[in-house]
Amino acid sequence: MKKIITLCLFAFAFLISSQNTFAQNTLEINAEANTKTKELRKVIKFDQDKMQAVYEALQEYGVAYKKISANLSANDERLKKINNHLDNRLKDIFTDEEYQKYLQNFRDE
């Protein structure tokens, strides 16, 4: 009986620690999306509605990137796919002129 209780406590402690890791990753992704959104807004000068849409697109990108970031060389095709998806999302959000500024300033890096 003691072994079962010990095993349950160990499993519970493991679950709690994995929750904290996931929460930390989410916070990092949100912070990075916020920073990138502000950088884009300084250069492109878009309105508040677009700012929220850009932030959400960058969050989605951050989650997808985090999944493959451990081994980028093996996931080169997926990286291209998520980069293209981000570009397409931003193309839908921005005007043609804003999108060209985005490509010139942020995709050439």
DSSP file (Angstrom, degrees, kcal/mol; ACC not computed):
  #  RESIDUE AA STRUCTURE BP1 BP2  ACC     N-H-->O    O-->H-N    N-H-->O    O-->H-N    TCO  KAPPA ALPHA  PHI   PSI    X-CA   Y-CA   Z-CA
    1    1 A M     >        0   0    0      0, 0.0     4,-2.2     0, 0.0     5,-0.2   0.000 360.0 360.0 360.0 -40.5    0.0    0.0    0.0
    2    2 A K  H  >  +     0   0    0      1,-0.2     4,-2.5     2,-0.2     5,-0.2   0.875 360.0  53.6 -62.7 -36.4    2.8    2.4    0.8
    3    3 A K  H  > S+     0   0    0      2,-0.2     4,-2.5     1,-0.2    -1,-0.2   0.888 107.9  49.8 -66.4 -37.9    4.4    1.7   -2.6
    4    4 A I  H  > S+     0   0    0      2,-0.2     4,-2.5     1,-0.2    -2,-0.2   0.918 112.2  47.0 -66.3 -43.7    1.2    2.6   -4.3
    5    5 A I  H  X S+     0   0    0     -4,-2.2     4,-2.5     2,-0.2    -2,-0.2   0.918 113.1  49.3 -64.3 -43.1    0.8    5.9   -2.4
    6    6 A T  H  X S+     0   0    0     -4,-2.5     4,-2.4     1,-0.2    -2,-0.2   0.915 111.4  49.4 -62.1 -43.2    4.5    6.7   -3.0
    7    7 A L  H  X S+     0   0    0     -4,-2.5     4,-2.4     2,-0.2    -2,-0.2   0.904 111.0  49.5 -62.7 -42.1    4.0    6.0   -6.7
    8    8 A C  H  X S+     0   0    0     -4,-2.5     4,-2.4     2,-0.2    -2,-0.2   0.907 111.5  48.8 -64.2 -42.2    0.9    8.2   -6.9
    9    9 A L  H  X S+     0   0    0     -4,-2.5     4,-2.4     2,-0.2    -2,-0.2   0.895 111.4  50.0 -64.4 -40.1    2.7   11.1   -5.1
   10   10 A F  H  X S+     0   0    0     -4,-2.4     4,-2.1     2,-0.2    -2,-0.2   0.922 111.8  47.5 -63.9 -44.1    5.6   10.8   -7.5
   11   11 A A  H  X S+     0   0    0     -4,-2.4     4,-2.1     2,-0.2    -2,-0.2   0.897 111.9  50.7 -64.0 -40.4    3.3   10.8  -10.5
   12   12 A F  H  X S+     0   0    0     -4,-2.4     4,-2.1     2,-0.2    -2,-0.2   0.910 109.9  49.6 -63.6 -43.4    1.4   13.8   -9.1
   13   13 A A  H  X S+     0   0    0     -4,-2.4     4,-2.0     1,-0.2    -1,-0.2   0.885 110.0  51.8 -63.7 -38.6    4.7   15.7   -8.5
   14   14 A F  H  X S+     0   0    0     -4,-2.1     4,-2.0     1,-0.2    -1,-0.2   0.902 108.8  50.3 -64.2 -41.4    5.8   14.9  -12.1
   15   15 A L  H  X S+     0   0    0     -4,-2.1     4,-1.8     1,-0.2    -2,-0.2   0.894 109.3  51.1 -63.9 -40.7    2.5   16.3  -13.5
   16   16 A I  H  X S+     0   0    0     -4,-2.1     4,-1.7     1,-0.2    -1,-0.2   0.914 110.4  48.8 -63.9 -42.4    2.8   19.5  -11.5
   17   17 A S  H  X S+     0   0    0     -4,-2.0     4,-1.6     1,-0.2    -1,-0.2   0.867 109.8  51.2 -68.7 -34.7    6.4   20.1  -12.8
   18   18 A S  H  X S+     0   0    0     -4,-2.0     4,-2.1     1,-0.2    -1,-0.2   0.845 106.4  55.5 -71.1 -31.5    5.4   19.5  -16.4
   19   19 A Q  H  X S+     0   0    0     -4,-1.8     4,-2.4     2,-0.2    -2,-0.2   0.907 106.9  50.4 -62.9 -42.4    2.5   22.0  -16.0
   20   20 A N  H  X S+     0   0    0     -4,-1.7     4,-2.3     2,-0.2    -2,-0.2   0.880 109.0  51.3 -64.6 -38.5    5.0   24.6  -14.9
   21   21 A T  H  X S+     0   0    0     -4,-1.6     4,-2.2     2,-0.2    -1,-0.2   0.919 111.3  47.4 -64.5 -43.8    7.2   23.9  -17.9
   22   22 A F  H  X S+     0   0    0     -4,-2.1     4,-2.2     1,-0.2    -2,-0.2   0.907 111.9  50.1 -63.6 -42.5    4.3   24.3  -20.3
   23   23 A A  H  X S+     0   0    0     -4,-2.4     4,-2.3     1,-0.2    -1,-0.2   0.891 109.8  51.2 -63.6 -39.4    3.2   27.5  -18.6
   24   24 A Q  H  X S+     0   0    0     -4,-2.3     4,-2.3     2,-0.2    -1,-0.2   0.913 109.4  50.1 -65.4 -41.5    6.7   28.9  -18.8
   25   25 A N  H  X S+     0   0    0     -4,-2.2     4,-2.4     1,-0.2    -2,-0.2   0.907 110.3  50.7 -61.8 -41.7    6.9   28.1  -22.6
   26   26 A T  H  X S+     0   0    0     -4,-2.2     4,-2.6     1,-0.2    -2,-0.2   0.906 109.8  49.8 -63.0 -42.7    3.5   29.8  -23.1
   27   27 A L  H  X S+     0   0    0     -4,-2.3     4,-2.4     2,-0.2    -1,-0.2   0.898 111.0  49.5 -63.4 -40.4    4.7   32.9  -21.3
   28   28 A E  H  X S+     0   0    0     -4,-2.3     4,-2.4     2,-0.2    -2,-0.2   0.914 111.7  48.5 -64.8 -42.6    7.9   33.0  -23.4
   29   29 A I  H  X S+     0   0    0     -4,-2.4     4,-2.5     2,-0.2    -2,-0.2   0.922 112.9  47.7 -63.7 -44.5    5.9   32.6  -26.6
   30   30 A N  H  X S+     0   0    0     -4,-2.6     4,-2.3     2,-0.2    -2,-0.2   0.900 112.4  49.3 -64.3 -40.9    3.5   35.4  -25.6
   31   31 A A  H  X S+     0   0    0     -4,-2.4     4,-2.3     2,-0.2    -2,-0.2   0.910 112.7  47.3 -65.4 -41.8    6.3   37.7  -24.6
   32   32 A E  H  X S+     0   0    0     -4,-2.4     4,-2.6     2,-0.2     5,-0.2   0.900 111.7  50.4 -66.8 -40.2    8.2   37.1  -27.9
   33   33 A A  H  X S+     0   0    0     -4,-2.5     4,-2.3     2,-0.2    -2,-0.2   0.900 110.9  50.0 -63.1 -40.3    5.0   37.7  -29.9
   34   34 A N  H  X S+     0   0    0     -4,-2.3     4,-2.1     2,-0.2    -2,-0.2   0.921 111.6  47.6 -63.8 -45.0    4.4   40.9  -28.0
   35   35 A T  H  X S+     0   0    0     -4,-2.3     4,-2.3     1,-0.2    -2,-0.2   0.932 113.3  47.4 -62.5 -47.0    7.9   42.1  -28.7
   36   36 A K  H  X S+     0   0    0     -4,-2.6     4,-2.7     1,-0.2    -1,-0.2   0.888 110.1  53.5 -62.8 -39.1    7.8   41.2  -32.4
   37   37 A T  H  X S+     0   0    0     -4,-2.3     4,-2.4     1,-0.2    -1,-0.2   0.917 109.8  47.7 -62.0 -43.3    4.4   42.9  -32.7
   38   38 A K  H  X S+     0   0    0     -4,-2.1     4,-1.9     2,-0.2    -1,-0.2   0.889 111.2  50.9 -65.8 -38.9    5.7   46.1  -31.2
   39   39 A E  H  X S+     0   0    0     -4,-2.3     4,-1.5     2,-0.2    -2,-0.2   0.930 111.8  47.5 -62.6 -45.0    8.8   46.0  -33.5
   40   40 A L  H  X S+     0   0    0     -4,-2.7     4,-3.4     1,-0.2     5,-0.5   0.903 110.0  52.9 -61.6 -41.3    6.5   45.6  -36.5
   41   41 A R  H  X S+     0   0    0     -4,-2.4     4,-1.7     1,-0.2    -1,-0.2   0.860 105.4  54.5 -66.5 -34.9    4.3   48.4  -35.4
   42   42 A K  H  < S+     0   0    0     -4,-1.9    -1,-0.2     1,-0.2    -2,-0.2   0.898 118.9  33.6 -63.2 -39.6    7.2   50.8  -35.1
   43   43 A V  H  < S+     0   0    0     -4,-1.5    -2,-0.2    -5,-0.1    -1,-0.2   0.902 130.2  31.1 -83.7 -43.7    8.3   50.1  -38.7
   44   44 A I  H  < S-     0   0    0     -4,-3.4    -3,-0.2    -5,-0.2    -2,-0.2   0.752  88.0-145.3 -93.4 -25.9    5.0   49.6  -40.4
   45   45 A K     <  +     0   0    0     -4,-1.7     2,-0.2    -5,-0.5    -4,-0.1   0.974  32.9 167.8  60.8  61.3    2.7   51.9  -38.3
   46   46 A F        -     0   0    0      1,-0.1    -1,-0.1    -5,-0.1    48,-0.0  -0.602  33.5 -97.4-101.9 167.3   -0.5   49.9  -38.4
   47   47 A D     >  -     0   0    0     -2,-0.2     4,-1.8     1,-0.1    -1,-0.1  -0.130  36.6 -96.2 -82.4 177.2   -3.7   50.4  -36.2
   48   48 A Q  H  > S+     0   0    0      1,-0.2     4,-1.8     2,-0.2     5,-0.2   0.845 120.1  54.9 -63.6 -39.0   -4.8   48.7  -33.0
   49   49 A D  H  > S+     0   0    0      1,-0.2     4,-1.6     2,-0.2    -1,-0.2   0.921 111.1  45.1 -63.0 -43.6   -7.1   46.2  -34.7
   50   50 A K  H  > S+     0   0    0      1,-0.2     4,-2.8     2,-0.2    -1,-0.2   0.845 106.6  61.6 -67.2 -32.6   -4.3   45.0  -36.9
   51   51 A M  H  X S+     0   0    0     -4,-1.8     4,-2.4     1,-0.2    -2,-0.2   0.915 104.8  46.6 -60.5 -43.6   -2.0   44.9  -33.9
   52   52 A Q  H  X S+     0   0    0     -4,-1.8     4,-2.2     2,-0.2    -1,-0.2   0.904 113.3  48.8 -65.6 -41.5   -4.2   42.3  -32.2
   53   53 A A  H  X S+     0   0    0     -4,-1.6     4,-2.1     2,-0.2    -2,-0.2   0.894 112.0  48.6 -66.2 -39.8   -4.4   40.2  -35.4
   54   54 A V  H  X S+     0   0    0     -4,-2.8     4,-2.5     2,-0.2     5,-0.2   0.915 109.9  52.7 -65.2 -43.3   -0.6   40.3  -35.8
   55   55 A Y  H  X S+     0   0    0     -4,-2.4     4,-2.1    -5,-0.2    -2,-0.2   0.916 110.1  47.7 -58.2 -45.1   -0.1   39.3  -32.2
   56   56 A E  H  X S+     0   0    0     -4,-2.2     4,-2.3     2,-0.2    -1,-0.2   0.885 111.3  50.7 -65.4 -39.1   -2.3   36.3  -32.6
   57   57 A A  H  X S+     0   0    0     -4,-2.1     4,-2.2     1,-0.2    -2,-0.2   0.905 111.6  47.8 -64.6 -41.1   -0.5   35.3  -35.8
   58   58 A L  H  X S+     0   0    0     -4,-2.5     4,-2.5     2,-0.2    -2,-0.2   0.837 109.4  53.5 -70.7 -32.3    2.8   35.6  -34.1
   59   59 A Q  H  X S+     0   0    0     -4,-2.1     4,-2.3     2,-0.2    -2,-0.2   0.941 109.5  48.0 -63.1 -47.0    1.6   33.5  -31.1
   60   60 A E  H  X S+     0   0    0     -4,-2.3     4,-2.1     1,-0.2    -2,-0.2   0.910 112.6  49.2 -59.7 -43.0    0.4   30.8  -33.5
   61   61 A Y  H  X S+     0   0    0     -4,-2.2     4,-3.0     1,-0.2     5,-0.2   0.917 109.0  53.2 -61.7 -43.9    3.8   30.9  -35.2
   62   62 A G  H  X S+     0   0    0     -4,-2.5     4,-2.3     1,-0.2    -2,-0.2   0.886 108.9  48.6 -60.6 -40.7    5.6   30.7  -31.8
   63   63 A V  H  X S+     0   0    0     -4,-2.3     4,-1.4     2,-0.2    -1,-0.2   0.933 114.5  45.2 -64.8 -46.2    3.7   27.6  -30.8
   64   64 A A  H  X S+     0   0    0     -4,-2.1     4,-0.9     1,-0.2    -2,-0.2   0.900 114.3  49.2 -65.0 -40.7    4.5   25.9  -34.1
   65   65 A Y  H >X S+     0   0    0     -4,-3.0     4,-1.4     1,-0.2     3,-0.7   0.893 106.1  56.4 -66.1 -40.0    8.1   27.0  -34.0
   66   66 A K  H 3< S+     0   0    0     -4,-2.3     4,-0.4     1,-0.2    -1,-0.2   0.848 101.5  58.2 -61.1 -34.5    8.6   25.7  -30.4
   67   67 A K  H 3< S+     0   0    0     -4,-1.4    -1,-0.2     1,-0.2    -2,-0.2   0.827 118.7  28.9 -65.9 -31.4    7.4   22.3  -31.5
   68   68 A I  H X< S+     0   0    0     -4,-0.9     3,-1.4    -3,-0.7    -1,-0.2   0.481  93.1  95.4-107.2  -3.7   10.2   21.9  -34.1
   69   69 A S  G >< S+     0   0    0     -4,-1.4     3,-0.6     1,-0.3    -1,-0.1   0.704  71.7  69.6 -67.1 -20.0   12.9   24.1  -32.5
   70   70 A A  G 3  S+     0   0    0     -4,-0.4    -1,-0.3     1,-0.3     2,-0.1   0.819 118.0  18.1 -67.1 -28.5   14.7   21.2  -30.8
   71   71 A N  G <>  +     0   0    0     -3,-1.4     4,-1.0     1,-0.1    -1,-0.3  -0.585  69.1 162.5-143.8  76.1   15.8   19.9  -34.2
   72   72 A L  T <4 S+     0   0    0     -3,-0.6     7,-0.2     1,-0.2     3,-0.2   0.842  74.0  59.5 -67.8 -34.5   15.6   22.5  -36.9
   73   73 A S  T >4 S+     0   0    0      1,-0.2     3,-0.7     2,-0.2    -1,-0.2   0.880 109.3  43.6 -64.8 -36.0   17.9   20.8  -39.4
   74   74 A A  T 34 S+     0   0    0     -3,-0.3     3,-0.2     1,-0.2    -1,-0.2   0.702 116.7  48.6 -78.9 -19.4   15.6   17.7  -39.5
   75   75 A N  T 3X  +     0   0    0     -4,-1.0     4,-2.4    -3,-0.2    -1,-0.2  -0.087  69.0 126.1-111.2  33.0   12.5   19.9  -39.7
   76   76 A D  H <> S+     0   0    0     -3,-0.7     4,-2.1     1,-0.2     5,-0.2   0.890  75.3  50.2 -59.3 -41.7   13.6   22.3  -42.5
   77   77 A E  H  > S+     0   0    0     -3,-0.2     4,-1.9     1,-0.2    -1,-0.2   0.904 111.2  47.9 -65.7 -41.6   10.5   21.5  -44.5
   78   78 A R  H  > S+     0   0    0      2,-0.2     4,-2.6     1,-0.2     5,-0.2   0.872 109.0  54.9 -66.6 -36.0    8.2   22.2  -41.6
   79   79 A L  H  X S+     0   0    0     -4,-2.4     4,-2.3     2,-0.2    -2,-0.2   0.923 108.6  47.7 -62.8 -44.3   10.1   25.4  -40.8
   80   80 A K  H  X S+     0   0    0     -4,-2.1     4,-2.5     1,-0.2    -1,-0.2   0.901 111.6  52.3 -61.0 -39.9    9.5   26.7  -44.4
   81   81 A K  H  X S+     0   0    0     -4,-1.9     4,-2.1     2,-0.2    -2,-0.2   0.918 111.5  43.7 -64.8 -44.7    5.9   25.7  -44.1
   82   82 A I  H  X S+     0   0    0     -4,-2.6     4,-2.3     2,-0.2    -1,-0.2   0.856 112.9  53.0 -72.6 -32.0    5.2   27.6  -40.9
   83   83 A N  H  X S+     0   0    0     -4,-2.3     4,-2.5    -5,-0.2    -2,-0.2   0.921 111.1  46.9 -64.2 -42.8    7.2   30.6  -42.2
   84   84 A N  H  X S+     0   0    0     -4,-2.5     4,-2.5     2,-0.2    -2,-0.2   0.883 110.6  52.7 -65.1 -38.0    5.0   30.6  -45.3
   85   85 A H  H  X S+     0   0    0     -4,-2.1     4,-2.4     2,-0.2    -2,-0.2   0.920 110.2  47.8 -63.9 -43.2    1.9   30.3  -43.2
   86   86 A L  H  X S+     0   0    0     -4,-2.3     4,-2.7     2,-0.2     5,-0.2   0.934 111.6  50.5 -61.9 -45.9    2.9   33.3  -41.1
   87   87 A D  H  X S+     0   0    0     -4,-2.5     4,-2.2     1,-0.2    -2,-0.2   0.908 111.1  48.6 -59.5 -42.2    3.6   35.3  -44.2
   88   88 A N  H  X S+     0   0    0     -4,-2.5     4,-1.7     2,-0.2    -1,-0.2   0.892 110.9  50.2 -65.8 -39.7    0.2   34.4  -45.7
   89   89 A R  H  X S+     0   0    0     -4,-2.4     4,-1.4     1,-0.2    -2,-0.2   0.931 113.3  45.6 -62.7 -44.6   -1.5   35.3  -42.4
   90   90 A L  H  X S+     0   0    0     -4,-2.7     4,-3.1     1,-0.2    -2,-0.2   0.845 108.0  57.2 -68.8 -32.9    0.3   38.7  -42.4
   91   91 A K  H  < S+     0   0    0     -4,-2.2    -1,-0.2    -5,-0.2    -2,-0.2   0.879 107.5  48.8 -63.6 -37.1   -0.5   39.2  -46.0
   92   92 A D  H  < S+     0   0    0     -4,-1.7    -1,-0.2     1,-0.1    -2,-0.2   0.825 116.5  43.3 -68.9 -31.7   -4.2   38.9  -45.2
   93   93 A I  H  < S+     0   0    0     -4,-1.4    -2,-0.2    -5,-0.1    -3,-0.2   0.917 109.5  59.9 -80.7 -46.2   -3.9   41.3  -42.3
   94   94 A F  S  < S-     0   0    0     -4,-3.1     2,-0.1    -5,-0.1   -48,-0.0  -0.356  83.4-113.6 -84.3 160.1   -1.7   44.0  -43.9
   95   95 A T     >  -     0   0    0     -2,-0.1     4,-2.7     1,-0.1     5,-0.2  -0.359  43.3 -97.6 -75.4 171.3   -2.3   46.2  -47.0
   96   96 A D  H  > S+     0   0    0      1,-0.2     4,-2.0     2,-0.2     5,-0.1   0.904 126.0  48.5 -60.3 -41.5    0.0   45.5  -49.9
   97   97 A E  H  > S+     0   0    0      2,-0.2     4,-1.9     1,-0.2    -1,-0.2   0.922 112.9  47.0 -65.6 -44.4    2.2   48.4  -49.0
   98   98 A E  H  > S+     0   0    0      1,-0.2     4,-2.2     2,-0.2    -2,-0.2   0.897 111.0  52.4 -63.6 -40.6    2.5   47.3  -45.3
   99   99 A Y  H  X S+     0   0    0     -4,-2.7     4,-2.5     1,-0.2    -1,-0.2   0.885 107.3  51.8 -65.0 -38.5    3.2   43.7  -46.4
  100  100 A Q  H  X S+     0   0    0     -4,-2.0     4,-2.5     2,-0.2    -1,-0.2   0.894 108.9  50.7 -64.7 -39.5    6.0   44.9  -48.7
  101  101 A K  H  X S+     0   0    0     -4,-1.9     4,-2.6     2,-0.2     5,-0.3   0.909 109.6  51.8 -62.4 -41.2    7.5   46.8  -45.8
  102  102 A Y  H  X>S+     0   0    0     -4,-2.2     4,-2.8     1,-0.2     5,-0.9   0.944 111.0  46.7 -59.3 -48.9    7.3   43.7  -43.6
  103  103 A L  I  X>S+     0   0    0     -4,-2.5     4,-0.8     1,-0.2     5,-0.6   0.907 115.0  46.6 -61.6 -42.4    9.1   41.6  -46.3
  104  104 A Q  I  <5S+     0   0    0     -4,-2.5    -1,-0.2     1,-0.2    -2,-0.2   0.904 122.9  32.2 -66.9 -41.7   11.8   44.2  -46.7
  105  105 A N  I  <5S+     0   0    0     -4,-2.6    -2,-0.2    -5,-0.2    -3,-0.2   0.767 132.2  21.4 -91.5 -26.8   12.5   44.7  -43.0
  106  106 A F  I  <5S+     0   0    0     -4,-2.8     3,-0.3    -5,-0.3    -3,-0.2   0.679 118.2  50.5-121.1 -22.7   11.8   41.4  -41.4
  107  107 A R  I  <<S+     0   0    0     -5,-0.9    -3,-0.1    -4,-0.8    -4,-0.1   0.643 101.8  62.1 -93.0 -14.6   12.0   38.6  -43.9
  108  108 A D      <       0   0    0     -5,-0.6    -1,-0.2     1,-0.2    -2,-0.1   0.512 360.0 360.0 -84.7  -4.6   15.4   39.6  -45.3
  109  109 A E              0   0    0     -3,-0.3    -1,-0.2     0, 0.0    -2,-0.1   0.493 360.0 360.0 -69.9 360.0   17.1   39.1  -41.9
